Amino acid sequence: MSVPAPRPRPDRTAPDSSDLGGFGYRQQLRRNVGPFASFAAGFSFVSILTTVFQLFGLGFGFGGAGFFWTWPTVFAGQLLVALCFAELAARYPISGAVFQWSSRLAGTDVGWFTGWIMVVGQVLTVATAAIALQAVLPAIWSGFQVVGGPGAESSPLTATGAQNAVVLGLLLLVVTTVVNAIGVRLMAVITSAGVVVEIIGVVALVVALISHAERSPGVVMTSTGAGEGNYLGLWLASSLMAAYVMVGFDSAGELSEETRAPRATTPRTILRALVLSGVGGALLLVGGVIAAPSLTDGSLASGGLAGVLTARLGDVGGRLLLACVAVAVVVCTLAVQTSGSRMVYSMARERAFPFASLFGRVSTRTGTPIGAAVLVGVGAAIALAVNWDQSAVFTALTSLCIALLYLAYLGVTLPLLVRRLRGELPSGTDEFGRPLFSLGRWGVPVNVLAVVYQTVMVVNLAWPRASVYDLTGGTWWLQWSALLFIAATVLVGVAVHRRNRARHGGPIVLGRLQVSEPVASDRVEEPA
């Protein structure tokens, strides 16, 4: 009796490859990213454990207990942006999402500058994520304080703490660059596992903090512990923490060419990553404030959540939970670097980036843009190295990178609003025949509020506060460094773009260089 041959499994990459070919690109990256890994890319970029632990002390030091309210404010604003991005992710499932979206909405000149600012911002974000290890590792074991020895001051706002942060950050960048070069499958496995650890860690931390509460949650209605000065100004400065945390949800879009059924998957994972981060982060903030031994002795501003944990749970319990935070920092840095490398790759394959033949190449062995990953890693390492003697490395880099990301996001939502008002947003169906994600009649008001919110936050983040950018208290160019750096980024971008236009003989034409052959496709079955 003959045994029937097994039925061949459907090739789910063929329809996605054909869809990509419709935009003028052939499939080079490997589609190894499923729905959970796509969600993990966005969630690990946001990484509430990394960023809340990194900047809790900064936010509290400015706004006291009442700084909690910056969190729901920023969350509401970023949710408006994420809803706009979800619509675009469904319509343009292409790597280099922000560059591609802006280019297709406002033309490739606007899109190029949006992508350029985004790349610079992502490189700085990688550096900022990497130095978050300083907020965790020395609290786990004093031996991680390499600079000055175990007895040296480990606060990142001190000379030895800042220098040690650079050392730990550089070591982490070596690891994440190697992982990114090996392949997206390994990256997806590590990111997914790290997200599971992070979610478990968030739940455990919230339970531990609430069970050791010293005061009522009502304390967040007060300004207890705030710095000196006008409270509105302090509160706005404290919003830096929330603004820094809730970015990067769009990174799921950066992996669109590596995601199966991206039109259906990516919009949902963008929103899920932000919503889950928003809820978990709010609980962490409340837990930290109500469990802190004191709100007025300065320990919460200097030690942050790491100090609260070790004080309340003891050395063993506190260190176990801090180990979860360390895992989150590693995964966050990996996710940000992956996202940045895809942006570089997307621009380089259009010959719109310096050394395009190197950075726009995908390794046939690993299926990843190795050159782009190395570039982002080296750029982040340089950003750390030049800040070796700068005790404001945490606050200055954080504010600067987020101001740049908000500017890049604005380069998408503003053109989207113009196209929406003209009624030019395309419709269609996803890989399973369902209508593409759409805001419908709510699109215009959501988009308007998103643009207003982003504009206000860019001004707030780039404002030349000495307490953020110049902890020396007397260096004018440090105080104005955000505006100076943004101006320099734009000027360098002008020079690079003029060279690109000369080489192209005019504006960039998307997809012209990567036209694919038609690929036969059938509708795929929706994954579980």
C-alpha positions in Angstrom: 0.0 0.0 0.0 1.5 3.3 -1.1 1.7 6.2 1.3 0.4 9.4 -0.2 3.0 12.1 -0.5 2.6 15.0 2.0 0.8 18.1 0.6 3.3 20.9 0.0 3.1 23.8 2.4 2.0 27.0 0.7 4.8 29.5 0.0 3.7 32.5 2.1 6.6 34.6 0.9 5.5 34.5 -2.7 2.5 36.8 -2.3 4.5 39.2 -0.1 7.3 39.2 -2.7 4.9 40.0 -5.5 3.4 42.8 -3.5 6.8 44.2 -2.9 7.5 43.9 -6.6 4.6 46.2 -7.2 6.5 49.0 -5.6 9.5 48.3 -7.8 11.7 46.2 -5.4 12.8 42.6 -5.6 12.8 40.5 -2.5 16.3 40.5 -1.0 15.7 40.5 2.7 14.4 37.2 4.1 10.8 37.0 5.4 11.4 35.3 8.7 9.4 37.7 11.0 6.0 36.5 12.2 3.3 38.5 14.1 4.9 38.1 17.5 8.4 39.0 16.3 6.9 42.0 14.6 5.3 43.1 17.8 8.5 42.4 19.7 10.4 44.7 17.4 8.2 47.7 18.4 7.8 46.7 22.0 11.6 46.2 22.5 12.4 49.5 20.8 10.0 51.3 23.3 11.3 49.0 26.1 9.7 50.4 29.2 12.1 48.6 31.5 15.1 50.1 29.8 13.9 53.6 29.5 11.8 54.0 32.7 14.8 52.7 34.7 17.2 54.9 32.8 15.3 58.2 33.2 12.9 57.8 36.2 15.3 59.7 38.4 15.5 62.5 35.8 11.8 62.9 35.5 11.2 62.8 39.2 14.0 65.2 39.9 12.3 67.8 37.7 8.6 67.3 38.4 8.4 65.3 41.6 5.5 62.9 42.1 3.3 64.9 39.7 5.6 64.1 36.8 3.5 61.0 36.5 1.0 63.0 34.5 3.4 63.6 31.7 3.0 59.9 30.9 -0.7 59.8 29.9 -0.2 63.1 28.2 2.6 61.8 26.0 0.9 58.5 25.5 -2.2 60.1 24.2 -0.2 62.2 21.7 1.9 59.3 20.5 -1.2 57.1 20.1 -2.5 59.7 17.6 0.8 59.4 15.7 0.8 55.6 15.9 -2.8 55.5 14.4 -1.5 57.5 11.4 1.5 55.2 11.1 -0.7 52.1 11.2 -2.6 53.4 8.1 0.6 54.0 6.2 2.1 50.6 7.3 -0.8 48.9 5.7 -0.5 50.9 2.4 3.3 51.0 2.1 4.9 47.8 3.6 8.5 48.7 2.7 11.7 48.8 4.7 12.9 52.3 5.7 9.3 53.1 6.6 9.5 56.7 7.6 11.7 57.5 4.5 9.3 55.6 2.2 6.1 57.0 3.7 7.3 60.6 3.6 8.7 60.2 0.0 5.4 58.8 -1.3 3.3 61.5 0.5 5.4 64.6 -0.2 8.0 63.7 -2.8 11.4 62.3 -2.6 13.2 65.5 -1.6 11.1 65.9 1.5 11.3 62.1 2.1 15.1 62.2 1.8 15.5 64.8 4.6 12.9 63.0 6.7 14.9 59.8 6.3 18.2 61.6 6.9 17.1 63.1 10.2 15.6 59.8 11.2 18.9 57.9 10.6 20.9 60.4 12.7 18.2 60.2 15.4 18.3 56.4 15.4 22.1 56.3 15.7 21.9 58.6 18.7 19.1 56.5 20.1 21.2 53.3 19.8 24.0 55.1 21.8 21.5 56.3 24.4 19.9 52.8 24.8 23.4 51.2 25.2 24.5 53.4 28.0 21.3 52.5 30.0 23.3 49.5 31.2 25.0 52.0 33.7 21.6 52.5 35.4 21.4 48.7 36.1 24.6 46.7 36.1 26.6 48.5 38.9 23.4 48.1 41.1 23.5 44.3 40.4 27.3 44.0 41.1 29.7 46.7 42.0 32.3 45.0 39.8 30.6 46.4 36.7 31.8 49.8 37.8 35.1 49.5 35.8 36.1 53.1 35.8 37.4 54.1 39.2 36.8 50.7 40.7 33.8 49.2 42.6 33.9 52.0 45.2 33.6 54.8 42.6 30.4 56.9 42.1 28.2 55.0 39.6 25.5 57.7 39.1 25.5 58.5 35.3 25.4 62.2 36.2 28.9 61.9 37.7 32.3 61.8 35.9 33.1 58.2 36.8 29.5 57.0 36.2 29.3 58.7 32.7 32.7 57.3 31.7 31.7 53.8 32.8 28.5 54.1 30.9 30.5 54.7 27.8 32.6 51.6 28.4 29.6 49.4 29.0 27.8 50.9 26.0 30.7 50.2 23.7 30.9 46.6 24.7 27.2 46.1 24.2 27.4 47.7 20.7 29.9 45.1 19.7 27.5 42.3 20.6 24.4 43.9 18.9 26.4 44.6 15.8 27.5 41.0 15.5 23.9 39.7 16.1 22.6 42.1 13.4 25.2 40.9 11.0 24.4 37.2 11.6 20.8 37.4 10.4 17.2 38.5 11.1 16.2 35.1 12.3 18.6 35.2 15.2 17.7 38.8 15.9 14.0 37.9 15.9 14.5 35.0 18.3 16.6 37.1 20.7 14.1 40.0 20.6 11.1 37.7 21.1 12.7 36.0 24.0 13.8 39.3 25.5 10.3 40.7 25.2 8.9 37.7 27.1 11.4 38.3 29.9 10.6 42.0 29.8 6.8 41.5 30.1 7.3 39.0 33.0 9.7 41.5 34.6 7.2 44.4 34.3 4.5 42.3 36.0 6.8 41.2 38.7 8.1 44.7 39.3 4.7 46.2 39.5 3.5 43.6 42.0 6.7 44.0 44.1 6.4 47.8 44.2 2.7 48.0 45.0 3.1 45.3 47.7 5.7 47.5 49.4 3.8 50.8 49.1 4.7 53.5 51.6 2.0 56.0 50.6 -1.2 56.3 48.6 -1.3 56.6 44.8 -2.9 60.0 45.4 0.6 61.4 46.0 0.9 61.8 42.2 -1.6 64.7 42.5 1.1 66.6 44.3 4.5 68.1 43.4 6.3 66.5 46.3 10.0 66.1 45.5 10.0 68.6 42.6 13.0 70.8 41.8 13.1 74.5 42.5 11.5 77.0 40.1 8.3 77.5 38.1 6.5 74.1 38.3 5.1 74.3 34.8 8.6 74.6 33.4 9.8 71.7 35.6 6.8 69.6 34.6 7.5 70.2 30.9 11.2 69.3 31.4 10.1 66.1 33.2 8.1 65.1 30.1 11.5 64.2 28.5 11.3 60.8 30.2 7.9 59.9 28.7 8.8 61.4 25.3 12.0 59.2 25.2 10.2 56.1 26.2 7.3 56.1 23.8 9.1 56.2 20.4 10.1 53.4 18.1 6.7 51.7 17.8 7.2 52.3 14.1 10.1 49.9 14.0 7.7 47.1 13.1 7.2 49.0 9.8 11.0 49.0 9.3 10.8 45.2 9.2 7.9 45.1 6.7 10.0 43.5 3.9 11.0 40.7 6.4 7.5 40.3 7.8 5.0 37.7 6.6 1.7 39.3 5.5 2.9 42.8 6.5 -0.2 44.8 5.3 -2.3 42.8 7.9 0.3 42.3 10.6 2.2 45.5 10.9 -0.6 48.0 11.7 -1.8 45.8 14.6 1.7 45.3 16.0 2.5 49.0 15.9 -0.6 49.8 18.0 -0.2 46.8 20.4 3.4 47.7 21.1 2.5 51.3 22.1 -0.6 50.4 24.1 1.0 47.6 26.1 4.0 49.9 26.8 1.7 52.7 27.9 -0.2 50.6 30.4 2.9 48.9 31.8 4.9 52.1 32.0 2.1 53.9 33.9 1.9 51.1 36.5 5.7 51.2 36.9 5.7 54.9 37.5 3.0 54.8 40.1 4.7 51.8 41.8 8.0 53.6 42.0 6.5 56.7 43.6 4.4 54.9 46.2 7.2 52.4 47.1 10.1 54.8 47.4 11.6 55.1 50.9 11.5 58.9 50.6 10.3 61.5 48.1 12.2 64.4 49.6 15.7 63.3 50.5 17.0 63.3 46.9 17.6 59.5 46.8 14.8 58.9 44.2 16.2 61.5 41.9 19.7 60.2 42.1 19.1 56.4 42.4 15.9 56.0 40.4 13.9 52.8 40.4 17.0 50.7 40.9 17.5 52.2 44.3 13.9 51.6 45.2 14.1 48.0 44.3 17.2 47.2 46.3 15.9 49.2 49.2 12.5 47.4 49.3 13.4 43.9 48.1 16.9 43.5 49.5 20.0 42.6 47.6 18.9 39.2 46.2 15.3 40.0 45.1 16.2 43.4 43.8 19.1 42.1 41.8 17.0 39.3 40.2 14.5 41.9 38.9 17.3 44.2 37.8 18.7 41.3 35.8 15.4 41.4 33.8 16.0 45.1 33.2 19.5 44.3 31.9 18.1 41.8 29.4 15.6 44.5 28.3 18.5 47.0 27.8 20.3 44.5 25.6 17.2 43.7 23.5 16.3 47.3 23.2 19.7 48.3 21.9 19.5 45.4 19.4 16.0 46.4 18.2 17.0 50.1 17.7 20.1 49.2 15.8 18.1 46.8 13.6 15.6 49.5 12.8 18.3 52.0 12.0 20.1 49.7 9.7 16.9 49.0 7.7 16.5 52.8 7.3 20.1 53.1 6.0 19.6 50.1 3.7 16.3 51.5 2.3 17.9 54.9 1.4 21.2 53.4 0.1 19.5 51.0 -2.4 18.0 54.2 -4.0 21.6 55.5 -4.3 20.5 58.2 -1.9 23.1 57.6 0.8 26.9 57.9 0.8 28.7 54.7 -0.1 25.4 53.3 -1.3 26.9 50.3 -3.0 28.2 49.1 0.4 25.2 50.1 2.7 22.5 49.1 0.2 23.9 45.5 -0.2 22.2 42.5 1.3 24.5 39.6 2.2 23.5 36.5 0.2 24.8 34.3 3.1 22.9 36.0 6.0 20.1 37.9 4.2 20.9 41.1 6.1 22.4 44.4 5.2 25.7 43.9 7.1 27.3 47.2 6.0 24.3 49.2 7.2 24.3 47.4 10.6 28.0 48.1 11.1 27.5 51.8 10.1 24.8 52.3 12.7 26.9 50.5 15.4 30.0 52.5 14.6 28.1 55.7 14.5 26.6 55.0 17.9 30.1 54.1 19.3 31.5 57.5 18.0 28.6 59.3 19.7 29.5 57.6 23.0 33.3 58.1 22.6 33.0 61.9 22.0 31.0 62.2 25.3 33.7 60.5 27.4 34.2 63.6 29.6 30.6 64.8 29.5 28.6 64.1 32.6 25.5 65.2 30.8 25.8 62.3 28.3 22.5 60.7 29.5 20.3 63.8 29.4 21.9 65.6 26.4 21.9 62.5 24.1 18.4 61.5 25.2 16.9 64.9 24.6 18.7 65.3 21.3 17.8 61.9 19.8 14.2 62.2 20.7 13.9 65.7 19.3 15.3 64.4 16.0 12.9 61.4 16.0 9.9 63.7 16.6 11.1 65.9 13.7 11.3 62.9 11.4 7.8 61.7 12.5 6.5 65.2 11.7 7.9 64.8 8.2 5.4 62.0 7.8 2.2 63.1 9.6 2.2 66.7 8.1 2.3 65.5 4.5 -0.2 62.8 5.4 -2.6 65.5 6.6 -2.2 67.4 3.3 -2.9 64.3 1.3 -5.8 63.3 3.5 -7.4 66.7 3.1 -7.1 66.2 -0.7 -8.8 62.8 -0.4 -5.7 61.1 -1.9 -5.0 58.4 0.6 -5.2 55.1 -1.3 -7.4 52.2 -0.2 -7.2 48.5 -0.9 -7.2 45.1 0.8 -4.6 43.2 2.8 -3.2 39.8 2.2 -6.4 38.1 3.4 -8.8 40.2 1.4 -9.8 42.5 4.3 -10.0 46.3 3.9 -6.7 48.0 4.9 -6.5 49.6 8.3 -8.2 53.0 8.1 -9.3 55.7 10.5 -12.2 56.6 8.3 -14.0 59.8 9.2 -11.7 60.2 12.3 -8.7 60.5 10.1 -8.6 64.3 9.8 -9.1 65.2 13.5 -6.6 62.5 14.6 -4.1 63.7 12.1 -4.5 67.4 13.0 -4.0 66.7 16.7 -1.0 64.5 16.0 0.7 67.3 14.1 -0.1 69.9 16.8 1.2 67.5 19.5 4.4 66.7 17.7 5.2 70.4 17.0 4.8 71.3 20.7 7.0 68.4 21.8 9.8 69.3 19.3 9.9 72.8 20.8 9.8 71.4 24.3 12.5 68.8 23.7 14.9 71.1 21.9 14.5 74.0 24.4 17.9 75.1 25.6 17.6 74.1 29.2 20.9 74.2 31.1 19.7 71.6 33.5 19.4 69.1 30.6 22.1 70.0 28.1 24.7 71.8 30.3 25.3 70.4 33.7 28.5 72.4 33.9 26.3 75.5 34.3 28.5 77.8 32.1 29.1 76.4 28.7 26.8 78.2 26.2 27.3 75.8 23.3 26.3 72.8 25.4 23.1 74.6 26.5 22.3 75.3 22.9 23.6 72.0 21.6 20.2 70.6 20.5 19.5 73.4 18.2 23.1 73.6 17.0 23.2 69.9 16.3 19.8 69.9 14.5 21.0 72.8 12.3 24.3 71.0 11.6 22.4 67.8 10.7 20.2 69.8 8.2 23.2 71.6 6.7 25.2 68.4 6.2 22.0 66.8 4.7 21.7 69.7 2.2 25.3 69.0 1.0 24.7 65.2 0.8 21.4 65.6 -1.0 22.7 68.1 -3.5 25.4 65.5 -4.4 22.7 62.8 -4.7 20.6 64.9 -7.0 23.6 65.6 -9.2 24.4 61.9 -9.4 20.8 61.0 -10.2 20.4 63.8 -12.7 17.3 65.0 -10.7 15.1 63.8 -7.9 15.2 60.2 -6.6 12.8 57.9 -8.4 11.7 55.2 -5.9 12.0 51.6 -7.0 13.7 52.5 -10.2 16.9 50.6 -9.3 15.3 47.4 -7.8 12.6 46.5 -10.3 11.6 42.8 -9.8 10.2 40.2 -12.0 6.5 39.4 -11.5 6.0 36.7 -9.0 3.0 34.4 -9.1 0.9 34.7 -6.0 -2.2 33.2 -4.3 -4.0 34.5 -1.3 -2.5 33.2 1.9 -4.2 31.7 4.8 -4.3 34.0 7.9 -1.7 32.8 10.5 -2.9 31.8 13.9 
